[in-house]
Amino acid sequence: MDQRTNRRKFLTGMVISDKMNKTRVVQVRFTSMHEKYDKTIRRAVKYKAHDEKNESRTGDTVRIMETRPISKEKRWMIQEIVKK
C-alpha cells in the first residue's frame, strides 16, 4: 500500500444487493448515543461499491475502501470479502 491508501476511509458492511453488473449495494450499520436522552440509536447507511470481478454475493460481509468517483453514485470499492 502506498501513502495515499492510508488516508482513505475503510468501512465494513454487508452486501444487500448484487443485481447490478460490477456494482454492489453495501449496508453499513452504526450505533451512537443520543445526547439528550442517552439512548442507543442504530443507523444504517447504504453505499454503492465497485466489484470488478463480481465475486461478492448477497449476504457476504465485505470491507469497502473510499476511492475516486467511478460513476454518479459510486465512490467506494470492495477491497476484500471478510466472510462469505
Number of C-alpha atoms within 10 A of each C-alpha: 5 6 7 7 12 9 9 10 11 16 16 19 23 23 23 16 16 18 11 10 11 14 21 27 20 29 20 19 14 11 10 11 11 10 8 6 7 9 10 11 10 10 10 12 10 15 19 20 24 23 20 12 9 13 12 23 17 15 15 17 21 23 20 25 19 18 17 9 11 12 9 6 10 18 17 25 23 24 17 15 18 12 11 10
